[in-house]
């Protein structure tokens, strides 16, 4: 309580100071609930970091609104008949923020940097062969043409390049680095340029007047991305009450808000609230290398102890529906089989606990105190439900950075974790499926399952892929390497002086947003 009060006082003081400081009338202010981790695309990142960085950098391709992939820096993409070579023809006349022209050599240099283990790119293992896909060669065929060769046909190659958690494999200029090769700041091709990062307070971006937008309207992270305001300020406001007060007072233009604040904000003059389901997922992870959870019966017992309808009713005010599938409920691949769920059955849970040899050991549920996710509240509800069937547990609340470190290293027993959106089902399953020895963050290390997923990543037939995804879901329900709980619903508020704002997949897009004169 005291810590929350101190945070609120500090945040309100910051808002007051910033509101009294000289700020251009056309500055767009967007609230972040936590500071970003960095500006290096796909490196030391989280969703907030991605959201800010992807205003400054772009990749060859990008996700469209409906989950497909479209061109971004590439004007067109051609695939060889054997499915092993991809040729990207760059759009003409594109420049970096420093005025240098975008060339194929920049694409090659950027890719080679990502593939250097010293860069610590979050997606290195997805392209170096450890997960099956390997980019064997990248070459500049001409000043505007790049060819990438992969080891075997892979229907998800372009989807992987577009992933926002990979920084969209952004093409950056060498000026993004210091002379010693360390990261400095992004010099990209995006609609906004890096301005200043005042850690713990704000990140400011300025309009890139040389930006050449694609035609059409908003389309995910592709499409038209015109920078209509001269400056965007991402303001770190960790306290929800301060966010709400800032919106009402006009000190904040755009913010993601808590479900509990939606009703009040809808009644506030000049505030518009938008809500939408996303492909992000909240889950309970089991460390299957832990002696307690090596036996499926123990994992099945805890799954049977969860009343999912009650869980979502307690942790969300936005009409969330349970979803035990990793596939988004609005996806074309969310079949009737994907509705197969863990049945709430306390009696079965107790029976399975006996089969598993559980003798009252105290379990540890790791979660985090991040306000932008319901992780802590989920952990509290789960702890109560587990207690109801005789399972003793403690909640270990850690800072977000510590949470991510433990997640990446597999250093937990139970963990309440939020997965960012993956729009293709194969990539969604890949989020948690794979060999633990190579990637400790994986939770489902089953060779047969990995083989099925590998097959789904190589074939293009929707019907064949559907069969595989349905089989994977049935196995996931039986084996319980993790329990998918529900998809996120995002709620965003914007003030009357803003026009054109439409959030997408839990991210604020400042492009195509104008401030009314």
ROKE-103409 format. One line per 4 residues: number of its first residue (from 0); their letters; for each residue x, y, z of C-alpha. Coordinates in steps of 0.02 Angstrom, whole numbers, always signed. Layout:
// residues N
NUM = A = X,Y,Z ~ ...
//
This chain:
// residues 517
0 = XXXX = +0,+0,+0 ~ +139,+122,+48 ~ +237,+78,-108 ~ +81,+107,-216
4 = XXXX = +53,+275,-133 ~ +233,+327,-162 ~ +221,+273,-344 ~ +61,+371,-368
8 = XXXX = +131,+528,-287 ~ +290,+517,-391 ~ +190,+488,-551 ~ +71,+631,-518
12 = XXXX = +220,+744,-483 ~ +297,+692,-648 ~ +134,+725,-741 ~ +120,+896,-659
16 = XXXX = +300,+939,-703 ~ +280,+883,-883 ~ +114,+971,-904 ~ +193,+1134,-847
20 = XXXX = +344,+1112,-960 ~ +337,+1190,-1134 ~ +269,+1057,-1251 ~ +217,+1087,-1431
24 = XXXX = +29,+1087,-1453 ~ +48,+952,-1586 ~ +144,+832,-1473 ~ +51,+666,-1455
28 = XXXX = +70,+592,-1281 ~ +47,+404,-1259 ~ +57,+323,-1088 ~ +164,+170,-1054
32 = XXXX = +137,+72,-892 ~ +320,+26,-881 ~ +482,+90,-952 ~ +548,+4,-1107
36 = XXXX = +693,-117,-1091 ~ +787,-50,-1241 ~ +777,+13,-1419 ~ +880,-124,-1501
40 = XXXX = +756,-220,-1613 ~ +720,-393,-1545 ~ +854,-378,-1409 ~ +817,-365,-1223
44 = XXXX = +637,-326,-1267 ~ +458,-340,-1209 ~ +293,-285,-1287 ~ +313,-102,-1236
48 = XXXX = +489,-100,-1306 ~ +426,-174,-1470 ~ +284,-50,-1481 ~ +401,+99,-1465
52 = XXXX = +544,+30,-1571 ~ +431,-20,-1717 ~ +386,+162,-1741 ~ +568,+190,-1790
56 = XXXX = +621,+32,-1882 ~ +546,-82,-2014 ~ +583,-249,-2093 ~ +565,-321,-2266
60 = XXXX = +390,-382,-2226 ~ +261,-346,-2090 ~ +101,-416,-2017 ~ -62,-359,-2090
64 = XXXX = -221,-333,-1990 ~ -293,-505,-2027 ~ -136,-599,-1976 ~ -62,-619,-2151
68 = XXXX = +106,-550,-2203 ~ +129,-408,-2327 ~ +273,-308,-2401 ~ +353,-168,-2302
72 = XXXX = +527,-120,-2361 ~ +514,-250,-2497 ~ +408,-201,-2646 ~ +386,-382,-2694
76 = XXXX = +444,-554,-2638 ~ +474,-700,-2756 ~ +496,-880,-2698 ~ +593,-1006,-2802
80 = XXXX = +501,-1162,-2863 ~ +594,-1272,-2738 ~ +544,-1157,-2594 ~ +724,-1129,-2542
84 = XXXX = +760,-954,-2607 ~ +670,-790,-2571 ~ +709,-638,-2676 ~ +662,-468,-2605
88 = XXXX = +652,-317,-2720 ~ +669,-160,-2614 ~ +552,-12,-2636 ~ +633,+128,-2732
92 = XXXX = +690,+290,-2652 ~ +683,+238,-2469 ~ +805,+320,-2349 ~ +860,+300,-2170
96 = XXXX = +831,+435,-2039 ~ +1007,+501,-2070 ~ +970,+527,-2255 ~ +1070,+378,-2318
100 = XXXX = +982,+275,-2453 ~ +919,+102,-2409 ~ +1016,-29,-2506 ~ +1028,-217,-2516
104 = XXXX = +1196,-204,-2429 ~ +1109,-131,-2276 ~ +990,-279,-2273 ~ +1136,-401,-2279
108 = XXXX = +1234,-308,-2145 ~ +1082,-299,-2030 ~ +1048,-485,-2050 ~ +1227,-535,-2018
112 = XXXX = +1223,-430,-1859 ~ +1066,-519,-1798 ~ +1145,-688,-1831 ~ +1299,-644,-1730
116 = XXXX = +1273,-722,-1556 ~ +1353,-568,-1479 ~ +1201,-466,-1532 ~ +1092,-577,-1421
120 = XXXX = +946,-566,-1542 ~ +793,-643,-1463 ~ +754,-741,-1624 ~ +926,-809,-1666
124 = XXXX = +873,-987,-1626 ~ +727,-972,-1747 ~ +842,-944,-1895 ~ +1007,-1032,-1857
128 = XXXX = +945,-1211,-1873 ~ +910,-1249,-1690 ~ +723,-1244,-1724 ~ +738,-1325,-1896
132 = XXXX = +738,-1169,-2003 ~ +910,-1107,-2054 ~ +953,-959,-2163 ~ +1105,-1025,-2254
136 = XXXX = +1148,-873,-2358 ~ +1102,-691,-2383 ~ +1169,-595,-2531 ~ +1145,-428,-2617
140 = XXXX = +1106,-478,-2795 ~ +1098,-295,-2845 ~ +1092,-129,-2752 ~ +904,-153,-2731
144 = XXXX = +886,-342,-2730 ~ +919,-464,-2587 ~ +913,-653,-2597 ~ +897,-764,-2443
148 = XXXX = +920,-952,-2453 ~ +851,-1071,-2321 ~ +893,-1252,-2286 ~ +722,-1327,-2322
152 = XXXX = +549,-1268,-2376 ~ +465,-1173,-2236 ~ +292,-1099,-2258 ~ +319,-987,-2107
156 = XXXX = +481,-903,-2158 ~ +400,-736,-2199 ~ +290,-746,-2044 ~ +446,-769,-1940
160 = XXXX = +530,-619,-2020 ~ +376,-513,-1981 ~ +365,-559,-1797 ~ +359,-405,-1688
164 = XXXX = +453,-491,-1546 ~ +595,-512,-1672 ~ +589,-326,-1707 ~ +522,-375,-1878
168 = XXXX = +704,-417,-1921 ~ +720,-230,-1948 ~ +844,-158,-2070 ~ +948,-27,-1981
172 = XXXX = +1092,+86,-2030 ~ +1267,+60,-1962 ~ +1251,+228,-1873 ~ +1139,+138,-1748
176 = XXXX = +1299,+74,-1668 ~ +1438,+159,-1573 ~ +1616,+148,-1645 ~ +1651,-2,-1531
180 = XXXX = +1501,-96,-1602 ~ +1389,-72,-1450 ~ +1210,-16,-1471 ~ +1178,+172,-1480
184 = XXXX = +1003,+212,-1545 ~ +898,+154,-1693 ~ +929,+236,-1860 ~ +794,+154,-1962
188 = XXXX = +668,+189,-2099 ~ +510,+204,-1992 ~ +390,+351,-1985 ~ +469,+422,-1827
192 = XXXX = +649,+453,-1775 ~ +729,+426,-1606 ~ +732,+583,-1501 ~ +773,+557,-1319
196 = XXXX = +753,+421,-1187 ~ +741,+486,-1010 ~ +743,+321,-918 ~ +595,+291,-805
200 = XXXX = +508,+447,-873 ~ +483,+459,-1061 ~ +539,+418,-1236 ~ +517,+552,-1367
204 = XXXX = +512,+523,-1555 ~ +507,+651,-1694 ~ +426,+641,-1864 ~ +533,+576,-2007
208 = XXXX = +491,+701,-2143 ~ +572,+591,-2273 ~ +458,+444,-2238 ~ +376,+364,-2390
212 = XXXX = +217,+277,-2337 ~ +134,+131,-2423 ~ -37,+171,-2497 ~ -202,+123,-2419
216 = XXXX = -259,+136,-2240 ~ -207,+59,-2074 ~ -158,-122,-2095 ~ -73,-197,-1943
220 = XXXX = +111,-151,-1950 ~ +105,-140,-2140 ~ -4,-24,-2244 ~ -8,+164,-2231
224 = XXXX = +99,+232,-2089 ~ +100,+420,-2117 ~ +173,+519,-1970 ~ +42,+655,-1949
228 = XXXX = +111,+735,-1790 ~ +283,+815,-1770 ~ +321,+728,-1604 ~ +265,+577,-1505
232 = XXXX = +301,+565,-1321 ~ +287,+394,-1237 ~ +263,+437,-1054 ~ +299,+308,-919
236 = XXXX = +148,+309,-802 ~ +147,+148,-699 ~ +0,+197,-587 ~ -173,+163,-664
240 = XXXX = -257,+300,-562 ~ -131,+424,-630 ~ -164,+365,-807 ~ -350,+393,-784
244 = XXXX = -322,+564,-706 ~ -201,+611,-843 ~ -326,+566,-979 ~ -467,+664,-898
248 = XXXX = -352,+814,-870 ~ -289,+807,-1049 ~ -107,+776,-999 ~ -113,+606,-1086
252 = XXXX = -189,+583,-1259 ~ -189,+394,-1276 ~ -172,+255,-1148 ~ -213,+73,-1121
256 = XXXX = -327,+70,-968 ~ -384,-56,-840 ~ -549,-144,-867 ~ -607,-80,-699
260 = XXXX = -586,+99,-764 ~ -680,+76,-928 ~ -854,+115,-860 ~ -798,+277,-778
264 = XXXX = -696,+334,-929 ~ -841,+303,-1048 ~ -940,+429,-946 ~ -800,+558,-945
268 = XXXX = -825,+704,-1066 ~ -713,+699,-1218 ~ -647,+521,-1188 ~ -668,+381,-1315
272 = XXXX = -641,+200,-1258 ~ -606,+55,-1376 ~ -600,-130,-1326 ~ -546,-282,-1427
276 = XXXX = -489,-461,-1400 ~ -309,-495,-1445 ~ -205,-648,-1487 ~ -100,-625,-1330
280 = XXXX = -122,-767,-1206 ~ -109,-791,-1019 ~ -49,-961,-960 ~ +8,-1065,-813
284 = XXXX = +177,-1145,-852 ~ +244,-1305,-773 ~ +429,-1338,-759 ~ +422,-1520,-816
288 = XXXX = +604,-1546,-765 ~ +552,-1514,-585 ~ +529,-1678,-488 ~ +352,-1630,-436
292 = XXXX = +293,-1599,-614 ~ +380,-1736,-710 ~ +225,-1845,-695 ~ +79,-1789,-806
296 = XXXX = -43,-1836,-667 ~ +18,-1692,-559 ~ -2,-1568,-700 ~ -172,-1640,-745
300 = XXXX = -225,-1624,-563 ~ -191,-1438,-556 ~ -278,-1412,-724 ~ -433,-1501,-657
304 = XXXX = -430,-1389,-503 ~ -455,-1230,-606 ~ -629,-1160,-626 ~ -594,-1060,-783
308 = XXXX = -761,-969,-789 ~ -737,-908,-611 ~ -556,-863,-645 ~ -594,-747,-790
312 = XXXX = -741,-670,-698 ~ -628,-623,-554 ~ -476,-558,-649 ~ -563,-460,-788
316 = XXXX = -706,-336,-803 ~ -711,-343,-993 ~ -809,-502,-1028 ~ -660,-615,-1056
320 = XXXX = -699,-794,-1108 ~ -589,-943,-1060 ~ -484,-1015,-1200 ~ -378,-1170,-1168
324 = XXXX = -313,-1165,-1346 ~ -158,-1071,-1397 ~ -250,-1023,-1556 ~ -344,-859,-1551
328 = XXXX = -533,-881,-1544 ~ -552,-770,-1698 ~ -425,-868,-1800 ~ -484,-967,-1950
332 = XXXX = -393,-1116,-1871 ~ -494,-1109,-1709 ~ -600,-1263,-1750 ~ -723,-1358,-1641
336 = XXXX = -578,-1467,-1585 ~ -491,-1311,-1518 ~ -639,-1291,-1398 ~ -585,-1451,-1309
340 = XXXX = -542,-1391,-1135 ~ -482,-1443,-963 ~ -639,-1489,-867 ~ -659,-1414,-694
344 = XXXX = -670,-1568,-583 ~ -607,-1550,-403 ~ -643,-1734,-364 ~ -537,-1789,-512
348 = XXXX = -402,-1666,-460 ~ -390,-1747,-287 ~ -384,-1922,-364 ~ -245,-1870,-482
352 = XXXX = -147,-1793,-338 ~ -150,-1961,-251 ~ -93,-2048,-411 ~ +49,-1924,-426
356 = XXXX = +105,-1957,-248 ~ +79,-1779,-189 ~ +109,-1769,-2 ~ +73,-1587,+36
360 = XXXX = +236,-1511,-26 ~ +227,-1322,-42 ~ +235,-1267,-222 ~ +300,-1098,-281
364 = XXXX = +201,-995,-407 ~ +312,-864,-488 ~ +224,-709,-553 ~ +260,-526,-578
368 = XXXX = +195,-358,-521 ~ +174,-285,-694 ~ +15,-181,-700 ~ -14,-207,-886
372 = XXXX = -47,-394,-862 ~ -162,-485,-739 ~ -24,-606,-688 ~ -28,-570,-502
376 = XXXX = -217,-579,-489 ~ -216,-742,-587 ~ -87,-814,-467 ~ -193,-766,-316
380 = XXXX = -348,-850,-388 ~ -251,-1006,-437 ~ -174,-1018,-265 ~ -349,-1019,-189
384 = XXXX = -414,-1149,-312 ~ -264,-1261,-282 ~ -289,-1245,-95 ~ -469,-1302,-117
388 = XXXX = -408,-1472,-179 ~ -270,-1486,-48 ~ -121,-1413,-139 ~ -13,-1293,-38
392 = XXXX = +73,-1154,-131 ~ +162,-988,-107 ~ +164,-841,-227 ~ +334,-770,-273
396 = XXXX = +307,-595,-343 ~ +456,-525,-438 ~ +493,-373,-544 ~ +460,-391,-730
400 = XXXX = +644,-399,-778 ~ +673,-538,-651 ~ +518,-629,-712 ~ +582,-628,-891
404 = XXXX = +754,-685,-837 ~ +679,-834,-745 ~ +563,-872,-890 ~ +703,-873,-1017
408 = XXXX = +811,-984,-906 ~ +667,-1100,-855 ~ +706,-1053,-675 ~ +536,-1083,-592
412 = XXXX = +422,-1221,-531 ~ +255,-1145,-581 ~ +241,-980,-672 ~ +97,-868,-724
416 = XXXX = +158,-798,-889 ~ +88,-694,-1031 ~ +133,-737,-1210 ~ +130,-600,-1340
420 = XXXX = +23,-622,-1495 ~ +78,-746,-1627 ~ -47,-739,-1769 ~ -4,-901,-1859
424 = XXXX = -46,-1058,-1756 ~ +121,-1141,-1793 ~ +213,-991,-1722 ~ +93,-988,-1575
428 = XXXX = +134,-1170,-1533 ~ +318,-1135,-1564 ~ +313,-1006,-1426 ~ +322,-1145,-1298
432 = XXXX = +366,-1303,-1396 ~ +544,-1363,-1422 ~ +699,-1439,-1342 ~ +732,-1372,-1168
436 = XXXX = +917,-1411,-1181 ~ +940,-1283,-1319 ~ +801,-1162,-1267 ~ +761,-1169,-1081
440 = XXXX = +609,-1056,-1105 ~ +518,-1198,-1194 ~ +396,-1299,-1089 ~ +338,-1437,-1209
444 = XXXX = +488,-1546,-1250 ~ +410,-1695,-1338 ~ +497,-1761,-1496 ~ +334,-1820,-1575
448 = XXXX = +253,-1651,-1545 ~ +405,-1558,-1610 ~ +397,-1665,-1768 ~ +212,-1624,-1794
452 = XXXX = +245,-1440,-1771 ~ +390,-1449,-1892 ~ +274,-1526,-2021 ~ +143,-1389,-1996
456 = XXXX = +279,-1260,-2025 ~ +324,-1332,-2196 ~ +158,-1368,-2279 ~ +42,-1236,-2350
460 = XXXX = -122,-1333,-2363 ~ -245,-1256,-2237 ~ -339,-1421,-2220 ~ -181,-1520,-2181
464 = XXXX = -121,-1388,-2061 ~ -290,-1390,-1973 ~ -273,-1577,-1941 ~ -103,-1551,-1864
468 = XXXX = -158,-1406,-1755 ~ -307,-1505,-1693 ~ -196,-1653,-1650 ~ -73,-1539,-1560
472 = XXXX = -214,-1463,-1458 ~ -280,-1633,-1405 ~ -106,-1687,-1352 ~ -80,-1523,-1258
476 = XXXX = -241,-1550,-1160 ~ -186,-1727,-1115 ~ -3,-1694,-1077 ~ -27,-1523,-993
480 = XXXX = +147,-1447,-1014 ~ +56,-1284,-980 ~ -123,-1225,-960 ~ -185,-1091,-1077
484 = XXXX = -308,-984,-979 ~ -379,-847,-1088 ~ -339,-715,-1218 ~ -314,-535,-1172
488 = XXXX = -443,-402,-1203 ~ -368,-231,-1224 ~ -454,-69,-1176 ~ -386,+96,-1242
492 = XXXX = -442,+273,-1207 ~ -406,+428,-1310 ~ -450,+611,-1290 ~ -561,+718,-1400
496 = XXXX = -412,+808,-1477 ~ -351,+647,-1557 ~ -418,+576,-1721 ~ -376,+417,-1815
500 = XXXX = -313,+314,-1668 ~ -348,+127,-1682 ~ -249,+7,-1570 ~ -196,-162,-1636
504 = XXXX = -139,-315,-1539 ~ -106,-219,-1377 ~ -1,-87,-1461 ~ -31,+97,-1488
508 = XXXX = +8,+152,-1666 ~ +53,+335,-1677 ~ +55,+337,-1867 ~ -104,+395,-1956
512 = XXXX = -151,+484,-1794 ~ -184,+671,-1800 ~ -213,+804,-1670 ~ -362,+915,-1706
516 = X = -321,+1099,-1724
//
